[in-house]
């Protein structure tokens, strides 16, 4: 495997693979031209040569270039958990994730984020939308990790107020939470403004984590400052039931009443949405992250992504910290819709391949506030893309490149990951730092912090229960 690192040392380069995936579909005999980290031209090779006769075109035989994928929902503090959640009943955030993440110090936050970002690059993600309500110092630790790895990041901070505790719902506690959230938000915007690859966002975890005034205040702040507001919406039966009994309305209705809908909002999961709520999402221009693997692993219902697509709801696809493998995520995004809807209706297309490719790239960028920055191989956008090995027998002979990407390509076919026109990973290894040394140095930390966190497992390790009747 020959390195192409020298190609990307220049601020201007032109690449000619066998196939380029554009918003209009795959094209052949085409050139991708990049100047200073931005895409300048995507189109016919002869047309490009006529205008640029002296520029070297680097031919990439038996390769394809596609836009980098965007993980529209993840939690950078959950890199060490992985199989701990196997077989666990829903609401794992209460028993596993929150106990684990709240036990992290700043260095552990940094290590967990860098570990996750490394996995993301290996899996073909060039951008990540992080969800967290950490303080400034821990958020800066995440930024340090993102900068070292070279990944594009929608960074987050915010605040939560456990609304199930009635002693915290008086005006003093609510106003203090609002003040804390707004001060963090202002500092966060300032911190992100100095970063090349980092954009700010603000979070409130869910309807059970913030009273109406807090949600409204932070959502309005985000809208006024043109940044992303994130919140988990209609994910669990417990959450929906609690909201209906507490407020007489469902979480999505509650958010709409208190201003937490609109183009500046990203609603995570939306697995339990009614027809009315789908219309509400569409009419307000709100964004959704479709997290199909999280539905399978946590036992939540599968979000109606086909309905989102057909009715004009903007949506991306997220991992929710399950598995940082974009190609397997594409496959499960389609498969989940096929199992939950398509097979019952004899819908053999199930949105077709382009629906899932678009949601994982340009759609993800648009719901994440990155639509003017990345998400497609289009002139004016940043040069965030993957170079794929298109010579494997699994994808030959090629008949339908988009379906092949969804069902047949694997992450071991990613030859290079380029972000902002810079080579950040080649043949599964990061550029500029040693991943093996990092993992070797930090694996014991990962084990210690998980072992020391007050995690509660209800299912238990597989080897201990394999002979037990469940």
Buried (B, 14 or more C-beta within 10 A) or exposed (E): EEEBEEBBEEEEBBBBBBBBBBBEEBBEEBBBBBBEBBBBBBBBBEEBBEEBEEEEBBEBEEBBBBBBBBBBBBBBBBBBBBEBBEBBEBBBBEBBBBBBBEBBEBEBBBBBBBBBBBBBBBBBBBBBBBBBBBBEEBBBBBBBBBBBBBBBBBBBBBBBBEBEEEEBBEEEBBEEBBEBBBEBBEBBBEBBEEBEBBBBBBBBBBBBBBBBBBBBBBBBBBBEBEBBBBBBBBBBBEBBEBBBEEBEBBBBBBBBBBBBBBBBBBBBBBBBBEEEBBBBBBEBBBBBBBBBBBBBBBBBBBBBBBBBBEEEBBBBBBBBBBBBBBBBBBBBBBBBBBBBBBEEEEEEEBBBBBBBBBBBBBBBBBBBBBBEBBBBBBEEBBBBBBBBBBEBEEBEEBEEBBBBBBBBBBBEBBBBBBBBBBBBBBEEEBBEEEBEEBEEEBEEBBEEBBEEBEBEBEBEEEEEEEEEEE
